[in-house]
């Protein structure tokens, strides 16, 4: 069997799955399901707790740069989604919304300053809601 034989066998399957996927996405229900699937938002209080924990880890340097970047990035996305879905508006929500998806572009210094800002914003939010 030559090297291109497995690809020749796989090509019809790939084409079929691509067509099926496009057909599903083209349907109104498929679009709605796809649009909402990433918005599996957690309650706002849970999202803020996760964000605080990630920000504290960044500030204390509790992990490798890559690990901390991932924690902060996931927390920002989770917070942004929670804010959107729950209709919550705050400076922390705005910051999370702006920075979601930019994790690879943030320097260590930017991760640190973002984390410090988030902790202050979330602390202010907690103290004003008491």
N, CA and C of each residue as an Amber inpcrd file, in Angstrom:
protein
   390
   0.8520000  -1.1640000   0.0000000   0.0000000   0.0000000   0.0000000
   0.9080000   1.2400000   0.0000000   0.6170000   2.1940000  -0.8920000
   1.4460000   3.3920000  -0.9220000   1.0070000   4.3690000   0.1710000
   1.7950000   5.4120000   0.3660000   1.5730000   6.3380000   1.4820000
   0.2660000   7.1110000   1.3660000  -0.2260000   7.3540000   0.1640000
  -1.4460000   8.1490000   0.0110000  -2.7170000   7.3110000   0.1090000
  -2.5840000   5.9960000   0.1520000  -3.7520000   5.1160000   0.2040000
  -4.6360000   5.3760000   1.4340000  -4.0870000   5.4900000   2.6620000
  -4.9640000   5.7470000   3.8110000  -5.7420000   7.0590000   3.6670000
  -5.1040000   8.0750000   3.1030000  -5.7840000   9.3510000   2.9130000
  -6.9070000   9.2150000   1.9010000  -6.6820000   8.4480000   0.8410000
  -7.7160000   8.2300000  -0.1630000  -8.9330000   7.5440000   0.4490000
  -8.6950000   6.6420000   1.3620000  -9.8040000   5.9510000   2.0290000
 -10.5230000   6.8730000   3.0080000  -9.7920000   7.7550000   3.6330000
 -10.3520000   8.6370000   4.6430000 -11.0800000   9.8370000   4.0420000
 -10.6990000  10.2570000   2.8670000 -11.2570000  11.4550000   2.2430000
 -12.7780000  11.4390000   2.1450000 -13.4150000  10.3670000   1.6470000
 -14.8840000  10.3920000   1.5890000 -15.5260000  10.5690000   2.9660000
 -14.9450000   9.9700000   3.9870000 -15.4780000  10.1060000   5.3430000
 -15.3560000  11.5510000   5.8180000 -14.2020000  12.1610000   5.5640000
 -14.0040000  13.5520000   5.9560000 -14.9730000  14.4720000   5.2370000
 -15.1480000  14.2450000   3.9490000 -16.0810000  15.0670000   3.1780000
 -17.4960000  14.9090000   3.6990000 -17.9150000  13.6650000   3.9560000
 -19.2550000  13.4100000   4.4480000 -19.4720000  14.0890000   5.8010000
 -18.5050000  13.9470000   6.7120000 -18.6810000  14.5520000   8.0280000
 -18.6910000  16.0670000   7.9240000 -17.8980000  16.6210000   7.0110000
 -17.9060000  18.0680000   6.8070000 -19.2260000  18.5520000   6.2630000
 -19.8080000  17.7960000   5.3350000 -21.1100000  18.1660000   4.7770000
 -22.1990000  18.0690000   5.8400000 -22.1490000  17.0170000   6.6290000
 -23.1450000  16.8610000   7.6930000 -23.0300000  17.9940000   8.7020000
 -21.8240000  18.3240000   9.0480000 -21.5990000  19.3940000  10.0100000
 -22.1080000  20.7210000   9.4550000 -21.8220000  21.0020000   8.1730000
 -22.2880000  22.2440000   7.5530000 -23.7960000  22.2800000   7.4930000
 -24.4050000  21.1420000   7.1840000 -25.8590000  21.0960000   7.0950000
 -26.4810000  21.3720000   8.4650000 -25.9120000  20.7890000   9.5100000
 -26.4380000  21.0250000  10.8450000 -26.2590000  22.4760000  11.2670000
 -25.1210000  23.0240000  10.9500000 -24.8490000  24.4000000  11.3440000
 -25.6950000  25.3830000  10.5470000 -26.0790000  25.0050000   9.3450000
 -26.8750000  25.8910000   8.5150000 -28.3130000  25.9670000   8.9710000
 -28.7850000  24.9770000   9.6830000 -30.1590000  24.9690000  10.1540000
 -30.2990000  25.9240000  11.3290000 -31.4230000  26.6110000  11.4280000
 -31.6030000  27.5610000  12.5280000 -31.3890000  26.9340000  13.9000000
 -31.8940000  25.6950000  14.1150000 -31.6990000  25.0770000  15.4260000
 -30.2210000  24.8010000  15.6610000 -29.4950000  24.4010000  14.6360000
 -28.0720000  24.1310000  14.7660000 -27.3120000  25.3730000  15.1540000
 -27.7100000  26.4990000  14.5720000 -27.0410000  27.7580000  14.9020000
 -27.3040000  28.1450000  16.3470000 -28.5380000  27.9900000  16.7650000
 -28.8630000  28.3600000  18.1420000 -28.1260000  27.4610000  19.1270000
 -28.1070000  26.1690000  18.8430000 -27.4240000  25.2370000  19.7350000
 -25.9320000  25.5210000  19.7710000 -25.3470000  25.8040000  18.6130000
 -23.9150000  26.0960000  18.5620000 -23.6000000  27.3990000  19.2830000
 -24.4570000  28.4000000  19.1190000 -24.2240000  29.6910000  19.7600000
 -24.3280000  29.5810000  21.2740000 -25.2350000  28.7500000  21.7450000
 -25.4330000  28.6280000  23.1840000 -24.5050000  27.6160000  23.8470000
 -23.9140000  26.7250000  23.0640000 -23.1030000  25.6680000  23.6620000
 -21.8960000  26.2180000  24.4090000 -21.2960000  27.3040000  23.9450000
 -20.1250000  27.8590000  24.6230000 -20.5350000  28.6830000  25.8310000
 -21.8170000  28.9440000  25.9370000 -22.2950000  29.7900000  27.0280000
 -22.7880000  28.9870000  28.2250000 -22.2100000  27.8680000  28.4430000
 -22.6020000  27.0850000  29.6220000 -22.0590000  27.7990000  30.8550000
 -22.7460000  28.8460000  31.2000000 -22.2640000  29.7240000  32.2590000
 -22.5820000  29.1680000  33.6370000 -21.6630000  29.3860000  34.5210000
 -21.8540000  29.0300000  35.9220000 -22.4770000  30.2390000  36.6170000
 -23.0200000  30.0590000  37.7980000 -23.5490000  31.2100000  38.5440000
 -22.4480000  32.2520000  38.7610000 -22.8680000  33.5010000  38.8330000
 -21.9170000  34.6020000  38.9600000 -21.0150000  34.4360000  40.1760000
 -21.5740000  34.0180000  41.2950000 -20.7630000  33.8580000  42.5150000
 -19.6670000  32.8090000  42.3200000 -19.9820000  31.7490000  41.5920000
 -18.9840000  30.7130000  41.3060000 -17.9090000  31.2460000  40.3610000
 -18.3250000  32.0140000  39.3640000 -17.3640000  32.5870000  38.4080000
 -16.4200000  33.5710000  39.1080000 -16.9610000  34.3690000  40.0210000
 -16.0830000  35.3190000  40.7240000 -15.1280000  34.5900000  41.6630000
 -15.5910000  33.5160000  42.2890000 -14.7060000  32.7390000  43.1800000
 -13.5640000  32.1150000  42.3810000 -13.8810000  31.5880000  41.2010000
 -12.8550000  30.9990000  40.3330000 -11.8690000  32.0660000  39.8740000
 -12.4030000  33.2370000  39.5430000 -11.5510000  34.3430000  39.0850000
 -10.6330000  34.8150000  40.2030000 -11.1790000  34.9330000  41.4030000
 -10.3460000  35.3350000  42.5480000  -9.2200000  34.3340000  42.7770000
  -9.5550000  33.0480000  42.7300000  -8.5400000  32.0080000  42.9640000
  -7.4460000  32.0640000  41.8960000  -7.8330000  32.2600000  40.6480000
  -6.8560000  32.3420000  39.5580000  -5.9890000  33.5920000  39.7070000
  -6.6140000  34.7150000  40.0360000  -5.8670000  35.9710000  40.2030000
  -4.8940000  35.8710000  41.3720000  -5.3400000  35.2630000  42.4620000
  -4.4530000  35.0830000  43.6210000  -3.2730000  34.1750000  43.2740000
  -3.5240000  33.1540000  42.4530000  -2.4340000  32.2610000  42.0340000
  -1.4140000  33.0200000  41.1960000  -1.8910000  33.8930000  40.3110000
  -0.9810000  34.6910000  39.4780000  -0.1670000  35.6340000  40.3600000
  -0.8270000  36.3260000  41.2640000  -0.1460000  37.2910000  42.1420000
   0.9050000  36.6020000  43.0010000   0.5790000  35.4190000  43.5000000
   1.5400000  34.7210000  44.3670000   2.5530000  33.8880000  43.5740000
   2.3590000  33.8000000  42.2630000   3.2840000  33.0280000  41.4410000
   3.2010000  31.5370000  41.7160000   2.0040000  31.0540000  42.0320000
   1.8030000  29.6510000  42.4020000   1.6430000  28.7620000  41.1720000
   2.7150000  28.5750000  40.4420000   2.6820000  27.7060000  39.2640000
   3.5530000  28.2460000  38.1650000   3.6660000  27.4590000  37.1120000
   4.4540000  27.9000000  35.9580000   3.6950000  28.9870000  35.2130000
   4.3880000  29.7440000  34.4050000   3.7540000  30.8020000  33.6190000
   2.6220000  30.2330000  32.7620000   2.8740000  29.1130000  32.1460000
   1.8740000  28.4840000  31.2750000   0.6310000  28.0810000  32.0670000
   0.8330000  27.5140000  33.2180000  -0.2810000  27.0920000  34.0790000
  -1.0860000  28.3030000  34.5480000  -0.3990000  29.3220000  34.9890000
  -1.0770000  30.5230000  35.4650000  -1.8260000  31.2170000  34.3340000
  -1.2400000  31.2300000  33.1500000  -1.8890000  31.8190000  31.9830000
  -3.2030000  31.0840000  31.6870000  -3.1520000  29.7680000  31.7610000
  -4.3470000  28.9620000  31.5160000  -5.4230000  29.1970000  32.5640000
  -5.0140000  29.2370000  33.8300000  -5.9740000  29.4820000  34.9110000
  -6.6540000  30.8310000  34.7390000  -5.8520000  31.8500000  34.4810000
  -6.3990000  33.1930000  34.3420000  -7.2890000  33.2840000  33.1080000
  -6.8400000  32.7060000  32.0180000  -7.6210000  32.7340000  30.7880000
  -8.9750000  32.0500000  30.9680000  -8.9700000  30.8600000  31.5510000
 -10.2230000  30.1330000  31.7880000 -11.1430000  30.9120000  32.7170000
 -10.5700000  31.5070000  33.7410000 -11.3730000  32.2780000  34.6930000
 -11.9990000  33.5010000  34.0140000 -11.2390000  34.1780000  33.1530000
 -11.7640000  35.3580000  32.4480000 -12.9200000  34.9820000  31.5290000
 -12.7640000  33.8810000  30.8150000 -13.8380000  33.4210000  29.9220000
 -15.0680000  33.0450000  30.7420000 -14.8500000  32.3200000  31.8330000
 -15.9590000  31.8940000  32.6890000 -16.6880000  33.1050000  33.2740000
 -15.9300000  34.0880000  33.7370000 -16.5350000  35.2900000  34.3060000
 -17.2930000  36.0690000  33.2320000 -16.6920000  36.2330000  32.0790000
 -17.3450000  36.9560000  30.9870000 -18.6490000  36.2770000  30.5750000
 -18.6180000  34.9600000  30.4210000 -19.8320000  34.2150000  30.0590000
 -20.9010000  34.3520000  31.1360000 -20.4990000  34.2340000  32.3820000
 -21.4470000  34.3450000  33.4830000 -22.0830000  35.7270000  33.5060000
 -21.2840000  36.7520000  33.3120000 -21.8130000  38.1200000  33.2780000
 -22.8190000  38.2790000  32.1400000 -22.4570000  37.7830000  30.9540000
 -23.3460000  37.9020000  29.7910000 -24.6610000  37.1860000  30.0220000
 -24.5830000  35.9340000  30.4310000 -25.7830000  35.1110000  30.5760000
 -26.6750000  35.6090000  31.7050000 -26.0610000  36.0650000  32.7850000
 -26.8430000  36.5130000  33.9400000 -27.1830000  38.0040000  33.8980000
 -26.7640000  38.6840000  32.8550000 -27.0730000  40.1050000  32.7200000
 -26.4110000  40.9660000  33.7710000 -25.2760000  40.5110000  34.2720000
 -24.5550000  41.2490000  35.3100000 -23.5870000  42.2400000  34.6550000
 -23.5260000  43.4290000  35.1840000 -22.6190000  44.4410000  34.6450000
 -21.7690000  45.0160000  35.7740000 -20.4590000  44.9710000  35.5760000
 -19.5350000  45.5310000  36.5610000 -18.2100000  45.7920000  35.8590000
 -17.3230000  46.4580000  36.5600000 -16.0000000  46.7170000  35.9730000
 -15.2430000  45.4040000  35.7640000 -15.4330000  44.4380000  36.6670000
 -14.7790000  43.1290000  36.5120000 -15.3240000  42.4100000  35.2790000
 -16.6330000  42.5170000  35.0550000 -17.2440000  41.9030000  33.8650000
 -16.7010000  42.5390000  32.5890000 -16.6010000  43.8540000  32.5960000
 -16.0830000  44.5590000  31.4150000 -14.6410000  44.1660000  31.1260000
 -13.8230000  44.1010000  32.1640000 -12.4220000  43.7170000  31.9960000
 -12.3240000  42.2770000  31.4880000 -13.0950000  41.3840000  32.0760000
 -13.0850000  39.9830000  31.6430000 -13.5290000  39.8690000  30.1870000
 -14.5460000  40.6150000  29.8060000 -15.0320000  40.5930000  28.4270000
 -13.9900000  41.0830000  27.4350000 -13.2750000  42.1420000  27.8160000
 -12.2310000  42.6900000  26.9290000 -11.0540000  41.7400000  26.7750000
 -10.7090000  41.0460000  27.8450000  -9.5030000  40.2250000  27.8260000
  -9.7360000  38.7590000  27.4780000 -10.9690000  38.3130000  27.4620000
 -11.2500000  36.9140000  27.1190000 -10.7020000  36.5950000  25.7380000
  -9.9420000  35.5310000  25.6750000  -9.3730000  35.1010000  24.4030000
  -8.0410000  35.7360000  24.0690000  -7.5670000  36.6550000  24.8860000
  -6.2800000  37.3090000  24.6210000  -5.1590000  36.7190000  25.4660000
  -5.3920000  35.5740000  26.0920000  -4.4430000  35.0230000  27.0540000
  -3.0330000  34.8670000  26.5030000  -2.8910000  34.4480000  25.2580000
  -1.5560000  34.2420000  24.6930000  -0.8570000  35.5690000  24.4280000
  -1.6210000  36.6510000  24.3970000  -1.0410000  37.9540000  24.0950000
  -0.6450000  38.7360000  25.3460000  -1.0570000  38.2680000  26.5080000
  -0.7330000  38.9850000  27.7410000   0.6650000  38.5980000  28.2260000
   1.4530000  39.5990000  28.5330000   2.7700000  39.3360000  29.1130000
   2.5780000  38.9570000  30.5770000   3.6370000  38.5010000  31.2080000
   3.5690000  38.1580000  32.6330000   3.1970000  39.4010000  33.4320000
   3.7640000  40.5260000  33.0920000   3.4400000  41.7820000  33.7800000
   1.9810000  42.1640000  33.6190000   1.4320000  41.9630000  32.4240000
   0.0240000  42.2640000  32.1820000  -0.8820000  41.2860000  32.9330000
  -0.4550000  40.0250000  33.0070000  -1.2270000  39.0470000  33.7800000
  -1.2590000  39.4540000  35.2510000  -0.1170000  39.9100000  35.7520000
  -0.0220000  40.3270000  37.1470000  -0.8920000  41.5600000  37.4140000
  -0.7760000  42.5830000  36.5780000  -1.5730000  43.7960000  36.8000000
  -3.0640000  43.5310000  36.6140000  -3.4170000  42.6680000  35.6500000
  -4.8210000  42.2940000  35.4470000  -5.3490000  41.5800000  36.6810000
  -4.5630000  40.6670000  37.2230000  -4.9750000  39.9150000  38.4030000
  -5.1700000  40.8400000  39.6000000  -4.2390000  41.7610000  39.7830000
  -4.3630000  42.7110000  40.8910000  -5.6120000  43.5770000  40.7290000
  -5.8590000  44.0270000  39.4980000  -7.0510000  44.8400000  39.2320000
  -8.3250000  44.0470000  39.4930000  -8.3560000  42.8010000  39.0180000
  -9.5350000  41.9600000  39.2350000  -9.8080000  41.7600000  40.7190000
  -8.7530000  41.4950000  41.4800000  -8.9370000  41.2910000  42.9170000
  -9.5110000  42.5350000  43.5850000  -9.0230000  43.7110000  43.1970000
  -9.5580000  44.9610000  43.7600000 -11.0070000  45.1760000  43.3440000
 -11.3000000  44.9490000  42.0640000 -12.6670000  45.1390000  41.5670000
 -13.6430000  44.1950000  42.2560000 -13.2520000  42.9430000  42.3740000
 -14.1410000  41.9680000  42.9880000 -14.2820000  42.2110000  44.4820000
 -13.2430000  42.6830000  45.1250000 -13.3130000  43.0300000  46.5470000
 -14.2370000  44.2260000  46.7510000 -14.0960000  45.2510000  45.9080000
 -14.9710000  46.4150000  45.9880000 -16.4290000  46.0190000  45.7790000
 -16.6450000  45.1220000  44.8370000 -17.9890000  44.6530000  44.5260000
 -18.5810000  43.9240000  45.7310000 -17.7830000  43.1270000  46.3950000
 -18.2460000  42.3720000  47.5630000 -18.5460000  43.3220000  48.7150000
 -17.6900000  44.3060000  48.9300000 -17.8860000  45.2290000  50.0620000
 -19.0680000  46.1570000  49.8250000 -19.3620000  46.5000000  48.5850000
 -20.5100000  47.3920000  48.3140000 -21.8440000  46.6370000  48.3200000
 -21.7910000  45.3230000  48.1540000 -23.0380000  44.5540000  48.1500000
 -23.4390000  44.0840000  49.5420000 -22.5770000  44.2800000  50.5240000
 -22.8860000  43.8600000  51.9070000 -23.8180000  44.8050000  52.5840000
